[in-house]
Amino acid sequence: MKILGFIILLFTITTYSKSNIEMNIENFKLDNGLNVYLSKNSESPTVAITLYYKVGSINELKNKTGFAHLFEHMMFQGTRNVEKTEHFALLQKVGGKANAFTTKEYTAYYDIVTANQLELALWLEADRMENLSVNYPNFKNQLEVVKEEMRMRYLNSPYGNLVKTLDRNAHKLWNYQHSVIGSMKDLDSSGVEYAKSFFKKYYNPNNAVLTIVGDINKDDAKKLVKKYFANIKNQSTNYSLKNKKGKKGKKLTTIEDKLAKFPAIGIAYQAPSKTNLKEYFAMKMLETILFNNDSSRLYRLLIKDKELAVSIYGGINNLKSDNLFYIFSMVKKGNVKKVRNLIFKEIKNIKKKGITEVELKKAKLSFKTEFIFHLESNISKALMIGEFSALYGSPDEIKNLLSIIDSITVKDVKTIANKYMKKEFLTEVDVKLAK
């Protein structure tokens, strides 16, 4: 059975690779500006709904950070029609589920339901877009939730400040330098009135992308979207982003960590953004070749052969601007200098000699396998469509991704390493153990 499964997968990958992907997407826009994508997939009687709001931490103002992430929590605190956390309860009652996440560039909400509960999910999303209860009790309550998240993820977690410090020093723009979770001081001092203004500014139909993927009748889905979203009024029309030049960060920073069990290294290079797909995916191939599996170069070198490190991981971020390529390693005591030198030696080797055809072929197959599995999943496909549309205006490029991957050569990977992995684009953070 395993052999048969592999043969079917290989056939599927080969079939996809020989032509552009047929995404089966229908797009329409409501008069209020809501951008809607529908894609039918009747393999299972389920539907995935995603709603992307084009607001992330990059849209925040100085001394007003953390609000994009705060609203990820606030959006489940009820409306004039739905009680606090009832969004979850109503969906769970019919076998569905919901969640959300915030990035530097957008905030995304999603619901997964059986096909006959599509109307419920759309009503819930439309209701909180229009009627969210942004009041002091909800604000205060969720502020405490975010503070606890801050304590758990950053203050009381080993290596909690590694990425925050690396981002602050490596990004060129202030918009990208501060963390998604933001500053508790900023949230405390800004208050609920600013929270209300933030919601009115960004949570509007003309700043959102709705995607529905699954076992749907497209005509019926259109009617439901119009029924629940068409009459929602926009409270803002200006979403222009002002990128601010950030304070120049230190090239090498050492931080002490009382909770860490091993010293650690964080490395960031400036990297191509996803607006340049050929460069972005050339670096994605390099990511796989360096450390994304047990046979990758740095994993084999640092963990298997020399046994100097506990872990090695990283990769290129997913940003449309000011992007970074990360390398992280937890290192066995006394080996920080050795590990750092070996990482840079391997990068230098790739810049000089390049990679092999075998390595590139393996990296491409790994990407294609994961990508095709995503296309077969309603929620993964909906998230992909939503992200491409929110960030780049259209999901059209998704159908070309396999062709782009196929076009990448060993020379392309060598070229991209030489273009970005150089000293002037490098930032480092060392984590040392507390004495």
C-alpha positions as CSV (number, residue, x, y, z in Angstrom):
1,M,0.0,0.0,0.0
2,K,2.9,2.4,0.8
3,I,4.4,1.7,-2.6
4,L,1.1,2.3,-4.3
5,G,0.6,5.6,-2.4
6,F,4.0,6.8,-3.5
7,I,3.3,5.9,-7.1
8,I,0.0,7.8,-7.0
9,L,1.7,10.8,-5.4
10,L,4.6,10.7,-7.9
11,F,2.0,10.6,-10.8
12,T,0.1,13.5,-9.3
13,I,3.3,15.6,-8.9
14,T,4.3,14.8,-12.5
15,T,0.8,15.7,-13.8
16,Y,0.8,19.0,-12.0
17,S,4.3,19.8,-13.1
18,K,3.6,19.4,-16.8
19,S,1.1,22.3,-16.9
20,N,0.0,25.3,-15.0
21,I,-2.3,24.5,-12.1
22,E,-6.0,24.8,-12.7
23,M,-7.2,26.6,-9.5
24,N,-10.9,26.6,-10.4
25,I,-11.4,30.0,-8.8
26,E,-14.2,32.5,-9.4
27,N,-13.7,36.1,-8.2
28,F,-16.3,38.9,-7.7
29,K,-16.4,42.1,-5.7
30,L,-19.2,43.6,-3.8
31,D,-20.1,47.3,-4.2
32,N,-18.6,48.0,-0.8
33,G,-15.3,46.6,-2.0
34,L,-15.2,43.2,-0.4
35,N,-13.1,41.0,-2.6
36,V,-14.5,37.4,-2.8
37,Y,-13.1,34.2,-4.1
38,L,-15.0,30.9,-4.6
39,S,-13.5,27.5,-5.4
40,K,-15.5,24.3,-5.6
41,N,-14.1,21.0,-4.3
42,S,-16.6,18.2,-3.6
43,E,-14.2,15.5,-2.4
44,S,-15.5,16.0,1.1
45,P,-18.8,17.6,2.4
46,T,-16.9,20.5,4.1
47,V,-16.2,24.1,3.5
48,A,-13.3,26.4,4.6
49,I,-13.9,30.1,4.9
50,T,-11.1,32.6,5.3
51,L,-11.3,36.3,5.9
52,Y,-8.0,38.2,5.5
53,Y,-7.9,41.8,6.8
54,K,-5.0,43.8,5.3
55,V,-3.7,45.0,8.6
56,G,-0.7,43.7,10.5
57,S,1.9,45.1,12.9
58,I,3.5,47.0,10.0
59,N,0.4,49.3,9.9
60,E,0.8,50.3,13.6
61,L,2.1,53.7,14.7
62,K,5.0,54.3,17.1
63,N,3.9,54.1,20.7
64,K,0.7,52.3,19.5
65,T,2.1,48.8,18.8
66,G,0.3,45.5,19.4
67,F,-3.2,46.5,18.2
68,A,-3.2,44.2,15.1
69,H,-2.6,41.2,17.3
70,L,-4.9,42.4,20.1
71,F,-7.8,42.4,17.6
72,E,-7.1,38.8,16.7
73,H,-8.3,38.2,20.3
74,M,-11.0,40.9,20.4
75,M,-12.8,39.5,17.4
76,F,-14.0,36.5,19.5
77,Q,-15.4,38.7,22.3
78,G,-18.9,39.0,21.0
79,T,-21.2,41.4,19.2
80,R,-24.6,42.8,19.8
81,N,-25.9,39.4,18.4
82,V,-23.4,36.9,19.7
83,E,-22.1,36.4,23.2
84,K,-18.5,36.4,24.2
85,T,-16.7,33.3,22.8
86,E,-20.0,32.1,21.3
87,H,-18.4,32.2,17.8
88,F,-16.5,29.1,18.9
89,A,-19.4,27.5,20.7
90,L,-21.9,27.9,17.8
91,L,-19.5,26.3,15.3
92,Q,-18.4,23.5,17.7
93,K,-22.1,22.7,18.2
94,V,-22.4,21.8,14.5
95,G,-19.0,20.1,14.3
96,G,-17.1,23.1,13.0
97,K,-14.1,25.1,14.3
98,A,-12.5,28.5,14.0
99,N,-9.2,30.2,14.7
100,A,-7.1,33.2,13.7
101,F,-3.5,34.4,13.4
102,T,-1.7,37.7,13.0
103,T,1.4,38.4,11.0
104,K,3.4,41.6,10.3
105,E,1.4,42.1,7.1
106,Y,-2.1,40.8,7.7
107,T,-4.6,39.3,10.2
108,A,-6.5,36.2,9.1
109,Y,-9.6,34.5,10.4
110,Y,-10.9,31.1,9.3
111,D,-13.8,28.7,9.9
112,I,-14.2,25.1,8.9
113,V,-17.7,23.7,8.7
114,T,-19.8,21.0,7.0
115,A,-21.2,22.3,3.7
116,N,-24.7,22.7,5.2
117,Q,-23.4,25.2,7.8
118,L,-21.8,27.7,5.4
119,E,-24.6,30.2,6.1
120,L,-23.9,30.1,9.8
121,A,-20.1,30.7,9.3
122,L,-20.7,33.6,6.9
123,W,-23.3,35.2,9.3
124,L,-20.8,35.0,12.1
125,E,-18.0,36.6,10.1
126,A,-20.2,39.4,8.7
127,D,-21.7,40.1,12.1
128,R,-18.4,40.7,13.8
129,M,-17.1,42.7,10.9
130,E,-20.0,45.1,11.4
131,N,-21.0,44.8,15.1
132,L,-18.0,43.8,17.2
133,S,-18.2,44.9,20.8
134,V,-15.2,47.0,21.3
135,N,-15.8,48.2,24.9
136,Y,-13.7,48.7,28.0
137,P,-14.5,45.3,29.7
138,N,-13.6,43.4,26.5
139,F,-10.5,45.5,25.9
140,K,-9.3,45.1,29.5
141,N,-9.9,41.4,29.5
142,Q,-8.1,40.7,26.3
143,L,-5.3,43.0,27.3
144,E,-4.7,40.7,30.2
145,V,-4.8,37.7,27.9
146,V,-2.2,39.2,25.6
147,K,0.0,40.1,28.6
148,E,-0.2,36.4,29.7
149,E,0.7,35.4,26.1
150,M,3.7,37.8,26.3
151,R,4.8,36.2,29.6
152,M,4.5,32.6,28.2
153,R,6.0,33.2,24.8
154,Y,8.7,35.7,25.5
155,L,9.4,36.6,29.1
156,N,9.1,33.1,30.6
157,S,10.2,31.1,27.6
158,P,13.8,30.0,26.7
159,Y,15.1,32.0,23.7
160,G,12.0,34.2,23.9
161,N,13.9,37.3,23.0
162,L,16.1,35.8,20.2
163,V,13.8,36.5,17.3
164,K,12.6,39.8,18.7
165,T,16.2,41.0,19.0
166,L,17.2,39.7,15.6
167,D,14.2,41.4,13.9
168,R,14.8,44.7,15.7
169,N,18.4,44.7,14.5
170,A,18.1,43.1,11.0
171,H,15.1,44.8,9.5
172,K,15.7,48.2,7.8
173,L,12.2,49.6,8.3
174,W,10.7,50.4,11.7
175,N,7.4,48.9,10.5
176,Y,9.0,45.5,10.5
177,Q,11.4,45.9,13.4
178,H,8.9,45.7,16.2
179,S,7.3,42.4,17.1
180,V,3.7,41.4,16.2
181,I,2.7,41.1,19.8
182,G,3.8,44.7,20.3
183,S,4.4,46.6,23.6
184,M,2.3,46.2,26.7
185,K,3.1,49.7,27.6
186,D,1.7,51.0,24.3
187,L,-1.5,49.0,24.7
188,D,-2.0,50.1,28.3
189,S,-1.4,53.8,27.5
190,S,-3.5,53.9,24.3
191,G,-6.7,52.6,25.8
192,V,-10.1,51.5,24.5
193,E,-10.9,54.7,22.5
194,Y,-7.8,54.1,20.3
195,A,-8.9,50.5,20.0
196,K,-12.2,51.6,18.7
197,S,-10.6,53.9,16.1
198,F,-8.2,51.1,15.0
199,F,-11.2,48.8,14.4
200,K,-13.0,51.4,12.4
201,K,-10.0,52.1,10.3
202,Y,-9.0,48.6,9.3
203,Y,-12.0,46.2,9.8
204,N,-13.9,47.1,6.7
205,P,-15.2,45.3,3.6
206,N,-12.9,47.3,1.3
207,N,-9.9,46.2,3.3
208,A,-10.7,42.5,3.4
209,V,-10.6,39.3,1.3
210,L,-13.2,36.6,1.7
211,T,-12.4,33.1,0.4
212,I,-14.7,30.1,0.3
213,V,-13.4,26.7,-0.7
214,G,-15.1,23.3,-0.6
215,D,-18.4,21.5,-1.4
216,I,-20.4,24.6,-2.5
217,N,-22.8,25.6,-5.1
218,K,-21.2,28.8,-6.3
219,D,-24.5,30.6,-7.1
220,D,-25.9,29.8,-3.7
221,A,-22.6,30.9,-2.0
222,K,-22.7,34.2,-3.9
223,K,-26.2,34.8,-2.7
224,L,-25.2,34.2,0.9
225,V,-22.2,36.5,0.7
226,K,-24.3,39.3,-0.7
227,K,-27.0,38.6,1.9
228,Y,-24.7,39.0,4.9
229,F,-21.9,41.3,3.6
230,A,-23.3,43.6,0.9
231,N,-24.9,46.1,3.3
232,I,-21.9,46.6,5.6
233,K,-20.6,50.1,5.3
234,N,-17.0,51.1,5.1
235,Q,-15.8,53.4,7.9
236,S,-12.4,54.1,6.2
237,T,-11.1,54.4,2.6
238,N,-7.5,55.4,3.3
239,Y,-5.1,52.4,4.0
240,S,-1.9,53.9,2.7
241,L,1.1,52.6,4.5
242,K,3.9,54.9,5.5
243,N,7.2,52.9,5.7
244,K,9.5,54.5,8.3
245,K,13.2,54.0,8.2
246,G,14.2,52.1,11.3
247,K,17.1,52.8,13.8
248,K,20.2,51.0,12.5
249,G,20.7,47.9,14.6
250,K,23.8,46.3,16.0
251,K,25.5,43.7,13.7
252,L,26.2,41.4,16.6
253,T,24.3,41.4,19.9
254,T,24.8,39.1,22.9
255,I,21.8,38.5,25.2
256,E,21.8,36.5,28.4
257,D,19.0,33.9,28.9
258,K,18.2,32.6,32.4
259,L,15.9,29.9,31.0
260,A,18.1,28.6,28.1
261,K,19.7,25.1,28.5
262,F,22.0,25.6,25.6
263,P,23.8,28.6,24.1
264,A,22.2,29.6,20.8
265,I,23.0,31.4,17.6
266,G,20.6,33.6,15.5
267,I,21.6,34.7,12.1
268,A,19.6,36.9,9.6
269,Y,20.4,37.9,6.1
270,Q,18.4,40.4,4.0
271,A,16.4,38.4,1.5
272,P,14.2,38.7,-1.6
273,S,10.6,39.4,-0.9
274,K,7.8,37.2,-2.2
275,T,7.0,39.9,-4.8
276,N,9.9,38.4,-6.7
277,L,8.9,34.8,-6.9
278,K,11.8,33.5,-8.9
279,E,14.4,34.9,-6.4
280,Y,12.2,34.0,-3.4
281,F,11.8,30.4,-4.4
282,A,15.5,30.1,-5.4
283,M,16.2,31.0,-1.8
284,K,13.5,28.5,-0.7
285,M,15.4,25.8,-2.5
286,L,18.6,26.9,-0.6
287,E,16.7,26.7,2.7
288,T,15.8,23.0,2.0
289,I,19.4,22.2,1.0
290,L,20.9,23.8,4.1
291,F,18.7,22.5,6.9
292,N,15.1,21.4,6.2
293,N,15.6,17.6,6.5
294,D,18.0,15.0,8.0
295,S,20.1,14.8,4.9
296,S,20.5,18.6,4.5
297,R,24.0,20.0,4.6
298,L,24.1,21.8,7.9
299,Y,22.0,19.2,9.7
300,R,24.4,16.5,8.6
301,L,27.5,18.5,9.4
302,L,26.6,20.0,12.8
303,I,24.3,17.3,14.3
304,K,25.1,14.0,12.6
305,D,28.8,14.2,11.8
306,K,30.5,16.6,14.3
307,E,27.7,16.5,17.0
308,L,28.3,20.1,17.9
309,A,24.7,21.3,17.9
310,V,21.4,20.3,19.3
311,S,19.4,21.8,16.5
312,I,19.7,23.7,13.3
313,Y,16.7,25.3,11.5
314,G,15.5,28.4,9.8
315,G,14.5,29.6,6.3
316,I,13.2,32.6,4.4
317,N,10.3,34.6,5.8
318,N,7.1,35.3,3.9
319,L,7.1,39.1,3.6
320,K,6.3,41.3,0.7
321,S,8.9,43.8,1.8
322,D,12.1,44.0,4.0
323,N,12.3,40.2,4.1
324,L,14.8,38.1,6.0
325,F,16.5,34.7,5.7
326,Y,17.0,33.1,9.2
327,I,19.4,30.5,10.6
328,F,19.0,29.3,14.2
329,S,21.1,26.8,16.1
330,M,21.1,25.6,19.7
331,V,24.7,24.7,20.4
332,K,26.3,22.3,22.8
333,K,28.3,24.2,25.4
334,G,31.7,25.4,24.4
335,N,31.0,25.1,20.6
336,V,29.4,28.5,19.7
337,K,32.5,29.7,17.8
338,K,33.0,26.4,16.0
339,V,29.3,26.2,14.9
340,R,29.2,29.7,13.7
341,N,32.4,29.2,11.7
342,L,31.1,26.0,10.1
343,I,27.8,27.7,9.2
344,F,29.6,30.5,7.4
345,K,32.1,28.1,5.8
346,E,29.2,26.1,4.3
347,I,27.6,29.3,3.0
348,K,30.9,30.4,1.5
349,N,31.3,27.0,-0.1
350,I,27.8,27.3,-1.8
351,K,28.6,30.8,-2.9
352,K,31.8,29.6,-4.5
353,K,31.0,26.1,-5.8
354,G,27.2,26.1,-5.8
355,I,24.9,23.1,-5.2
356,T,24.4,19.8,-7.0
357,E,21.7,18.9,-9.5
358,V,20.7,16.0,-7.2
359,E,20.3,18.4,-4.2
360,L,18.2,20.8,-6.3
361,K,16.0,17.9,-7.7
362,K,15.4,16.7,-4.1
363,A,14.5,20.2,-2.9
364,K,12.1,20.7,-5.7
365,L,10.4,17.4,-5.1
366,S,10.0,18.3,-1.4
367,F,8.4,21.6,-2.2
368,K,6.1,20.1,-4.9
369,T,4.9,17.4,-2.5
370,E,4.0,19.8,0.2
371,F,2.4,22.3,-2.2
372,I,0.2,19.7,-3.8
373,F,-1.0,18.4,-0.4
374,H,-1.9,22.0,0.4
375,L,-4.0,22.2,-2.8
376,E,-5.9,19.1,-1.9
377,S,-6.9,20.6,1.5
378,N,-9.8,23.1,1.5
379,I,-8.4,25.2,4.4
380,S,-4.9,25.2,3.0
381,K,-6.1,26.3,-0.4
382,A,-8.3,29.0,1.1
383,L,-5.5,30.3,3.1
384,M,-3.2,30.4,0.1
385,I,-5.8,32.2,-2.0
386,G,-6.4,34.7,0.8
387,E,-2.8,35.4,1.4
388,F,-1.9,36.0,-2.2
389,S,-4.9,38.2,-2.8
390,A,-4.3,40.2,0.4
391,L,-0.6,40.8,-0.1
392,Y,-0.3,40.9,-3.9
393,G,-3.8,41.8,-5.1
394,S,-4.6,38.5,-6.8
395,P,-4.1,34.7,-6.4
396,D,-3.2,34.3,-10.1
397,E,0.4,33.6,-9.5
398,I,-0.4,30.4,-7.5
399,K,-1.1,28.6,-10.7
400,N,2.5,29.4,-12.0
401,L,4.4,28.3,-8.8
402,L,5.3,24.8,-10.1
403,S,6.5,26.3,-13.4
404,I,8.6,28.8,-11.4
405,I,10.1,26.0,-9.3
406,D,10.8,23.9,-12.4
407,S,12.6,26.9,-14.0
408,I,15.1,27.3,-11.1
409,T,18.6,26.1,-11.9
410,V,21.7,25.3,-9.8
411,K,23.1,28.6,-11.2
412,D,20.1,30.5,-9.9
413,V,20.6,29.2,-6.3
414,K,24.3,30.0,-6.4
415,T,23.5,33.5,-7.8
416,I,20.9,34.2,-5.0
417,A,23.4,33.1,-2.3
418,N,26.0,35.5,-3.6
419,K,23.5,38.3,-4.0
420,Y,22.1,38.2,-0.5
421,M,24.3,36.2,1.8
422,K,27.1,38.7,2.3
423,K,28.6,40.5,5.2
424,E,26.8,43.9,4.7
425,F,23.4,42.1,4.8
426,L,24.2,40.0,7.9
427,T,23.0,40.4,11.5
428,E,23.7,38.1,14.4
429,V,22.5,37.5,17.9
430,D,24.2,35.2,20.4
431,V,22.3,33.7,23.4
432,K,24.5,32.9,26.3
433,L,23.6,31.1,29.4
434,A,23.1,33.1,32.6
435,K,25.8,32.6,35.2
